[in-house]
Amino acid sequence: MQNMLTTLVGTWFICYTNFPMWLKGDKSNPTFNYTEVILKGEKVLLDEVKYYKNNKQRTITGYDYQHKQDILKFTWRGKGILSLLKSQWKVALLAPDRQWAVISFSKTLFTPEGVDIISRTPELSEKDMAEIRKQMEKDSELRKFLPSLTPIKQ
């Protein structure tokens, strides 16, 4: 897991979540799209959250800054008008083959804490979900989110 930035690069589908924005029902097909870029001399992730609302694709853009002390933790800062906003998140679990991950995010002024289960494919197999649930059950921080996890239709 040395180079978490490189591991995250590419498109990830949000398969399960407890994040209210995805559960309201007016947005669909959410993805995280990460590109490694250099910003002010530092390697960071360009973070584009894409989704559909009213049959139009929308994008929320920001940058993820990796913490020096813990390579699994990131600070997201919005781009443009969203630059006033920031949030903390981390890669809580990662599949050995790097095909799925569980990311947890901290509470902000606008959002509750929670988790997203993301995958390189739009759907996770039952076997993968069973493994994810088993690993989340073992982690006291993640366990509390199991009852509120909801599948996302792609």
MARVOMI-408746 format. One line per 3 residues: number of its first residue (from 1); for each residue x, y, z of N, C-alpha, C. Coordinates in Angstrom, 1 decimal. Example, Ala and Ser with C-alpha at 12.3 -4.5 7.8 and 13.67 -1.06 7.14 Angstrom:
<recs>
1> 13.2 -5.7 7.8 12.3 -4.5 7.8 13.2 -3.3 7.8  12.8 -2.2 7.1 13.7 -1.1 7.1 12.9 0.0 7.9;
</recs>
This chain:
<recs>
1> 0.8 -1.2 0.0 0.0 0.0 0.0 0.9 1.3 0.0  2.1 1.1 -0.3 3.0 2.3 -0.3 2.5 3.4 -1.1  2.1 3.2 -2.4 1.7 4.3 -3.2 0.1 4.2 -3.4;
4> -0.5 4.7 -2.4 -2.0 4.7 -2.4 -2.6 5.6 -3.5  -1.9 6.7 -3.8 -2.4 7.6 -4.9 -2.5 6.8 -6.2  -1.5 6.0 -6.6 -1.5 5.3 -7.8 -2.5 4.2 -7.7;
7> -2.7 3.5 -6.6 -3.7 2.5 -6.4 -5.1 3.0 -6.6  -5.4 4.3 -6.3 -6.7 4.8 -6.4 -7.0 5.4 -7.8  -6.0 5.6 -8.6 -6.2 6.2 -9.9 -7.2 5.4 -10.7;
10> -8.1 6.1 -11.4 -9.1 5.4 -12.3 -10.5 5.7 -11.7  -11.5 4.9 -12.3 -12.9 5.0 -11.9 -13.3 4.0 -10.9  -14.0 4.4 -9.9 -14.6 3.5 -8.9 -16.1 3.8 -8.9;
13> -16.9 2.7 -8.9 -18.3 2.8 -8.8 -18.7 2.7 -7.3  -19.6 3.5 -6.9 -20.2 3.4 -5.5 -21.2 2.3 -5.5  -21.0 1.2 -4.8 -21.9 0.1 -4.8 -22.8 0.1 -3.6;
16> -22.3 0.4 -2.5 -23.1 0.5 -1.2 -22.7 1.8 -0.5  -23.6 2.4 0.2 -23.3 3.6 1.0 -24.3 3.8 2.0  -24.0 4.8 2.9 -25.0 5.3 3.8 -25.0 6.9 3.7;
19> -24.4 7.4 2.6 -24.3 8.8 2.4 -25.6 9.4 1.9  -26.3 10.3 2.6 -27.6 10.8 2.2 -27.7 11.3 0.8  -26.7 11.9 0.3 -26.7 12.5 -1.1 -27.1 11.4 -2.1;
22> -26.6 10.2 -1.9 -26.8 9.1 -2.9 -28.1 8.3 -2.6  -28.6 8.5 -1.4 -29.8 7.8 -1.0 -31.1 8.5 -1.1  -31.1 9.8 -1.5 -32.3 10.6 -1.6 -33.1 10.2 -2.8;
25> -32.5 9.6 -3.8 -33.2 9.1 -5.0 -33.2 10.0 -6.2  -32.7 11.2 -6.1 -32.7 12.0 -7.3 -31.4 12.0 -8.1  -30.4 11.2 -7.6 -29.1 11.1 -8.3 -28.8 9.6 -8.5;
28> -28.2 9.3 -9.7 -27.9 7.9 -10.0 -26.5 7.8 -10.6  -26.0 6.5 -10.6 -24.8 6.1 -11.2 -23.6 6.9 -10.7  -23.4 7.1 -9.4 -22.3 7.9 -8.9 -21.0 7.1 -9.0;
31> -19.9 7.8 -9.4 -18.6 7.3 -9.5 -17.6 8.3 -8.9  -16.5 7.7 -8.4 -15.3 8.5 -8.1 -14.3 8.3 -9.2  -13.8 9.4 -9.7 -12.8 9.3 -10.8 -11.5 10.1 -10.3;
34> -10.5 9.3 -10.1 -9.2 9.9 -9.6 -8.1 9.9 -10.6  -7.4 11.0 -10.7 -6.3 11.2 -11.6 -5.2 11.8 -10.8  -4.0 11.2 -10.9 -2.8 11.8 -10.2 -2.3 13.0 -10.9;
37> -2.2 14.1 -10.1 -1.7 15.4 -10.7 -0.7 16.0 -9.8  0.0 17.0 -10.3 1.0 17.7 -9.4 0.3 19.1 -9.2  0.2 19.5 -7.9 -0.4 20.7 -7.6 0.5 21.4 -6.6;
40> 1.0 22.6 -7.0 2.0 23.3 -6.1 3.1 22.4 -5.7  3.7 21.6 -6.6 4.8 20.8 -6.4 4.5 19.5 -5.6  3.2 19.2 -5.3 2.9 18.0 -4.5 2.0 17.1 -5.4;
43> 2.2 15.8 -5.3 1.4 14.8 -5.9 0.1 14.7 -5.2  -1.0 14.9 -5.9 -2.4 14.8 -5.2 -3.3 14.1 -6.2  -4.5 13.8 -5.8 -5.5 13.2 -6.7 -6.5 14.3 -7.1;
46> -6.7 14.5 -8.4 -7.8 15.2 -8.9 -9.0 14.3 -8.7  -10.0 14.8 -7.9 -11.1 13.9 -7.5 -12.4 14.5 -8.2  -12.9 13.7 -9.1 -14.1 14.1 -9.8 -15.2 13.1 -9.5;
49> -16.2 13.6 -8.8 -17.4 12.7 -8.4 -18.4 13.0 -9.5  -18.8 12.0 -10.2 -19.7 12.1 -11.4 -21.0 11.3 -11.0  -22.1 11.9 -11.4 -23.4 11.3 -11.2 -24.4 11.9 -12.2;
52> -25.6 11.3 -12.3 -26.6 11.8 -13.1 -27.8 12.3 -12.3  -28.3 13.5 -12.7 -29.5 14.1 -12.1 -30.3 14.6 -13.2  -31.6 14.3 -13.2 -32.5 14.7 -14.3 -31.9 14.4 -15.7;
55> -31.3 13.2 -15.8 -30.7 12.7 -17.1 -29.5 13.5 -17.6  -28.9 14.3 -16.7 -27.7 15.1 -17.1 -26.6 14.7 -16.1  -25.4 14.6 -16.8 -24.2 14.2 -15.9 -23.8 15.5 -15.2;
58> -23.5 15.3 -13.9 -23.0 16.4 -13.1 -21.7 16.0 -12.5  -20.8 16.9 -12.1 -19.5 16.6 -11.6 -19.2 17.6 -10.4  -18.7 17.0 -9.3 -18.2 17.7 -8.2 -16.7 17.5 -8.2;
61> -15.9 18.6 -8.3 -14.5 18.5 -8.5 -13.7 19.0 -7.3  -12.7 18.3 -6.9 -11.9 18.7 -5.8 -10.5 18.0 -5.9  -9.7 18.2 -4.9 -8.4 17.5 -4.8 -8.3 16.8 -3.5;
64> -7.6 15.6 -3.5 -7.4 14.8 -2.3 -5.9 14.9 -2.0  -5.6 15.4 -0.8 -4.2 15.5 -0.3 -4.0 14.4 0.7  -3.0 13.6 0.4 -2.6 12.4 1.2 -1.9 12.9 2.5;
67> -2.3 12.4 3.6 -1.6 12.7 4.9 -0.2 12.1 4.9  0.7 12.9 5.4 2.1 12.4 5.4 2.3 11.3 6.5  1.6 11.4 7.6 1.7 10.5 8.7 1.0 9.1 8.5;
70> -0.1 9.2 7.6 -0.9 8.0 7.4 -1.3 8.0 5.9  -0.7 7.1 5.1 -1.0 7.2 3.7 -2.4 6.7 3.3  -3.1 6.2 4.2 -4.5 5.8 4.0 -5.5 6.9 4.2;
73> -5.0 8.0 4.8 -5.9 9.2 5.1 -5.7 10.3 4.1  -6.8 11.0 3.8 -6.8 12.1 2.8 -7.7 13.3 3.3  -7.3 14.4 2.9 -8.1 15.6 3.0 -8.6 16.0 1.6;
76> -9.9 16.1 1.5 -10.5 16.6 0.2 -10.8 18.0 0.4  -10.4 18.8 -0.7 -10.7 20.2 -0.7 -11.3 20.5 -2.1  -12.5 21.1 -2.1 -13.2 21.4 -3.3 -12.4 22.4 -4.2;
79> -12.8 22.4 -5.5 -12.1 23.2 -6.5 -13.1 24.4 -6.8  -12.6 25.5 -7.1 -13.4 26.7 -7.5 -14.2 27.2 -6.3  -15.5 27.3 -6.6 -16.4 27.8 -5.5 -16.5 26.9 -4.3;
82> -16.2 25.6 -4.6 -16.2 24.6 -3.5 -14.9 24.6 -2.7  -14.0 25.5 -3.0 -12.7 25.5 -2.3 -12.8 25.8 -0.8  -14.0 26.4 -0.4 -14.2 26.7 1.0 -14.5 25.4 1.8;
85> -14.9 24.3 1.0 -15.2 23.1 1.7 -14.1 22.1 1.8  -14.0 21.4 2.9 -13.0 20.3 2.9 -13.6 19.2 3.8  -13.1 18.0 3.6 -13.5 16.9 4.4 -12.4 15.9 4.5;
88> -12.5 15.0 5.5 -11.5 14.0 5.8 -12.1 12.6 5.4  -11.2 11.8 4.8 -11.6 10.4 4.5 -10.4 9.5 4.5  -10.7 8.2 4.5 -9.6 7.3 4.5 -10.0 6.0 3.8;
91> -9.0 5.3 3.4 -9.2 3.9 2.8 -9.2 3.0 4.0  -10.4 2.5 4.4 -10.5 1.7 5.6 -10.2 0.2 5.3  -10.6 -0.2 4.2 -10.3 -1.6 3.7 -10.0 -1.6 2.2;
94> -9.1 -2.5 1.8 -8.8 -2.6 0.4 -8.6 -4.0 0.1  -9.3 -4.5 -1.0 -9.1 -5.9 -1.4 -7.7 -6.2 -1.8  -7.2 -7.4 -1.6 -5.9 -7.7 -2.0 -5.6 -7.5 -3.5;
97> -6.6 -7.7 -4.3 -6.5 -7.5 -5.7 -6.8 -6.0 -6.1  -7.1 -5.2 -5.1 -7.4 -3.8 -5.3 -8.6 -3.5 -6.2  -9.6 -4.5 -6.2 -10.8 -4.4 -7.0 -12.0 -3.7 -6.3;
100> -11.9 -3.7 -4.9 -12.9 -3.0 -4.1 -12.2 -2.3 -2.9  -12.9 -1.4 -2.4 -12.4 -0.7 -1.2 -13.6 -0.2 -0.3  -13.3 0.0 0.9 -14.3 0.6 1.8 -13.6 1.9 2.2;
103> -14.3 3.0 2.0 -13.7 4.3 2.4 -14.7 4.9 3.5  -14.1 5.4 4.5 -14.9 6.1 5.5 -14.6 7.6 5.5  -15.6 8.3 5.8 -15.5 9.8 5.8 -16.0 10.4 7.1;
106> -15.4 11.4 7.5 -15.7 12.1 8.8 -16.9 13.1 8.6  -17.5 13.4 9.7 -18.7 14.3 9.7 -18.1 15.7 9.3  -18.9 16.4 8.5 -18.6 17.8 8.2 -19.8 18.7 8.6;
109> -19.7 20.0 8.4 -20.8 20.9 8.6 -22.1 20.4 7.9  -21.9 19.8 6.7 -23.0 19.5 5.8 -23.3 18.0 5.6  -22.4 17.2 6.1 -22.6 15.7 5.9 -22.3 14.9 7.2;
112> -23.0 13.8 7.4 -22.7 12.9 8.5 -21.5 12.1 8.2  -21.0 11.4 9.2 -19.9 10.5 9.0 -20.5 9.2 8.3  -19.7 8.5 7.6 -20.2 7.3 7.0 -19.2 6.5 6.2;
115> -19.7 5.6 5.3 -18.9 4.8 4.5 -19.5 4.6 3.1  -18.6 4.4 2.1 -18.9 4.0 0.8 -18.1 2.7 0.5  -18.8 1.8 -0.1 -18.1 0.6 -0.6 -18.0 0.8 -2.1;
118> -16.8 0.9 -2.6 -16.5 1.2 -4.0 -15.9 0.0 -4.7  -16.1 -0.1 -6.0 -15.5 -1.2 -6.7 -15.1 -0.7 -8.1  -14.2 -1.5 -8.7 -13.8 -1.2 -10.1 -14.9 -1.5 -11.1;
121> -15.8 -2.3 -10.6 -17.0 -2.7 -11.5 -18.3 -2.2 -10.9  -19.3 -2.0 -11.7 -20.6 -1.5 -11.2 -21.2 -2.3 -10.1  -21.0 -3.6 -10.1 -21.6 -4.4 -9.0 -20.5 -5.3 -8.4;
124> -20.8 -5.6 -7.1 -19.9 -6.5 -6.4 -20.6 -7.9 -6.3  -19.7 -8.9 -6.4 -20.3 -10.3 -6.2 -20.7 -10.5 -4.8  -21.6 -11.5 -4.6 -22.1 -11.8 -3.3 -20.9 -12.3 -2.4;
127> -19.9 -13.0 -3.0 -18.7 -13.4 -2.3 -17.9 -12.2 -1.8  -17.7 -11.3 -2.7 -17.0 -10.1 -2.2 -17.7 -9.3 -1.1  -19.1 -9.2 -1.3 -19.8 -8.5 -0.2 -19.8 -9.2 1.1;
130> -19.8 -10.5 1.0 -19.7 -11.3 2.3 -18.4 -11.1 2.9  -17.3 -11.0 2.2 -16.0 -10.8 2.7 -15.9 -9.3 3.3  -16.4 -8.4 2.6 -16.4 -7.0 3.1 -17.2 -6.9 4.4;
133> -18.4 -7.5 4.4 -19.2 -7.5 5.7 -18.4 -8.1 6.8  -17.7 -9.2 6.5 -17.0 -9.9 7.6 -15.8 -9.0 8.1  -15.1 -8.4 7.2 -14.1 -7.5 7.6 -14.6 -6.2 8.4;
136> -15.7 -5.7 7.9 -16.3 -4.6 8.6 -16.8 -4.9 10.0  -17.3 -6.1 10.1 -17.8 -6.6 11.4 -16.6 -6.7 12.5  -15.4 -7.0 12.0 -14.2 -7.0 12.9 -13.7 -5.7 13.3;
139> -14.1 -4.6 12.7 -13.6 -3.3 12.9 -14.6 -2.4 13.6  -14.4 -2.0 14.9 -15.4 -1.3 15.7 -15.8 0.0 15.0  -14.9 0.7 14.3 -15.3 1.9 13.6 -16.2 1.6 12.4;
142> -16.0 0.5 11.7 -16.8 0.2 10.5 -18.1 -0.5 10.8  -18.1 -1.3 11.9 -19.2 -2.2 12.3 -20.5 -1.4 12.4  -20.4 -0.2 13.0 -21.6 0.7 13.3 -22.3 1.1 12.0;
145> -21.6 1.0 10.8 -22.3 1.4 9.6 -23.0 0.3 8.9  -22.7 -0.9 9.3 -23.3 -2.1 8.6 -24.8 -2.0 8.5  -25.6 -1.7 9.5 -27.0 -1.6 9.4 -27.6 -0.6 8.4;
148> -26.8 0.5 8.2 -27.3 1.5 7.3 -26.8 1.5 5.9  -26.0 0.5 5.6 -25.5 0.3 4.2 -26.6 0.0 3.3  -26.7 0.7 2.2 -27.7 0.6 1.2 -27.1 0.4 -0.2;
151> -27.6 -0.6 -1.0 -27.0 -0.8 -2.3 -27.4 0.4 -3.2  -26.5 0.8 -4.2 -26.8 1.8 -5.1 -27.0 1.2 -6.5  -28.1 1.5 -7.1 -28.4 1.0 -8.5 -27.5 1.8 -9.5;
154> -26.9 1.0 -10.3 -26.1 1.7 -11.4 -26.8 1.7 -12.7;
</recs>
